[in-house]
Amino acid sequence: MDTPDLRRDDAAFFSLLYVSELAGGGAREIGQICRQSRDNNTRDSITGLLVFDGAAFCQFVEGPRPAITSLFDRLESDRRHVRMLVLHFGGTPRPRRFGSWRLGYAYSADPAAISRIASTRGDAALAAFAGWAPGLGASEAP
């Protein structure tokens, strides 16, 4: 398995946490998003976790500031999701939270969980996500 080149990290280590809704499609679309993201994340030294509940996404990504800024620009124009709401975008303390995943994936059976995360911002959003995400049984599938 390809892994991000973590040596590319520099002092400007950034993260992005956001929520959005799937614009259309289904499981096939999610698989395509994950495959494409893993390829891009490997190239850009980004790691993270994508959570999906059947309708909405919650994603946390981390890496070098230029790579996260570029990813943010791509996400804003990606038509596969709508109503993107940024909960955190900025510097993040090390070490990486998801350092071994190009993009971990988890399904949340709780339809209100992503809404609860979306009601927070900044450090509170990061803390809420950090408390919720580990219990989801994430992996690098689909």
C-alpha positions in Angstrom: 0.0 0.0 0.0 1.3 3.5 -0.8 1.6 5.7 2.1 2.0 9.5 2.3 5.6 10.8 2.5 5.4 12.1 6.0 8.9 13.6 5.7 7.4 16.3 3.5 5.7 17.8 6.5 7.0 21.2 7.5 6.3 23.7 10.3 3.1 24.8 8.6 1.1 21.7 9.5 -2.6 22.3 8.8 -5.9 20.5 9.1 -9.4 20.9 7.7 -12.6 19.6 9.2 -15.9 20.1 7.3 -19.3 18.6 6.8 -21.3 18.5 3.5 -24.1 16.5 1.8 -23.8 14.0 -1.0 -25.2 15.7 -4.2 -26.3 12.4 -5.8 -25.2 8.9 -6.4 -24.7 6.3 -3.8 -22.2 3.6 -2.7 -20.5 3.6 -6.1 -19.9 7.3 -5.9 -18.5 7.0 -2.4 -16.1 4.3 -3.6 -14.9 6.6 -6.4 -14.4 9.5 -4.0 -12.3 7.4 -1.7 -10.1 5.9 -4.5 -9.5 9.3 -6.0 -8.8 10.9 -2.7 -6.4 8.2 -1.6 -4.3 8.7 -4.8 -4.3 12.5 -4.3 -3.6 12.3 -0.6 -0.6 10.0 -1.2 0.8 12.4 -3.7 0.2 15.4 -1.4 1.2 13.9 2.0 -2.3 14.3 3.4 -3.9 11.8 5.8 -7.4 11.8 7.3 -10.8 10.2 7.8 -14.0 10.5 5.9 -17.3 9.6 7.7 -20.5 9.1 5.8 -24.0 8.5 7.1 -25.8 7.7 3.9 -26.5 11.4 3.1 -23.9 13.6 4.7 -20.1 13.6 5.0 -17.8 14.7 7.8 -14.1 14.8 6.8 -11.0 15.6 8.7 -7.7 15.9 6.7 -4.2 16.9 7.8 -0.9 17.7 6.2 1.3 20.5 4.9 -0.4 23.8 4.6 -0.1 24.2 0.8 -1.5 20.8 0.3 -4.5 21.3 2.6 -5.2 24.7 1.0 -5.1 23.2 -2.5 -7.4 20.4 -1.3 -9.8 23.0 0.2 -10.0 24.7 -3.2 -10.8 21.5 -5.0 -13.4 20.5 -2.4 -15.2 23.9 -2.8 -15.7 23.3 -6.5 -16.5 19.5 -6.3 -20.0 19.0 -7.5 -20.3 15.6 -5.8 -21.2 17.3 -2.6 -23.2 20.4 -1.6 -23.7 22.7 1.4 -20.0 22.4 2.5 -19.6 23.9 6.0 -16.1 24.4 7.3 -15.8 23.7 11.0 -12.0 24.1 11.3 -9.3 25.3 9.0 -5.9 26.1 10.4 -2.8 25.0 12.3 -2.9 21.7 14.1 -0.7 20.3 16.8 1.3 17.2 16.0 1.4 14.3 15.8 -1.0 13.4 13.0 -4.3 12.0 14.2 -4.6 9.7 11.3 -1.0 9.3 10.2 -1.4 5.7 8.9 -4.4 6.4 6.7 -4.3 8.0 3.2 -8.0 8.3 3.8 -9.8 6.2 6.4 -13.4 5.6 5.8 -16.2 5.0 8.4 -20.0 4.7 8.1 -22.0 6.3 10.9 -25.4 4.6 11.5 -26.4 7.6 13.7 -28.1 10.1 11.4 -27.8 12.9 14.0 -24.0 12.5 14.6 -22.8 14.6 11.7 -25.4 17.3 12.6 -24.0 17.4 16.2 -20.5 17.9 14.9 -21.8 20.6 12.5 -23.1 22.6 15.4 -19.6 23.2 16.7 -16.7 25.3 15.3 -12.9 25.5 15.8 -11.3 23.7 18.7 -14.7 22.5 19.9 -15.4 20.9 16.5 -12.0 19.2 16.6 -12.6 17.9 20.1 -16.1 16.6 19.2 -14.8 14.8 16.1 -11.8 13.3 18.0 -14.2 12.0 20.7 -16.7 10.5 18.1 -14.5 9.2 15.3 -12.5 6.5 17.0 -15.7 4.5 17.9 -16.7 4.2 14.3 -14.5 1.3 13.4 -12.9 3.1 10.4 -10.7 1.4 7.8 -9.3 2.1 4.4 -12.4 0.6 2.7 -14.4 1.1 0.5 
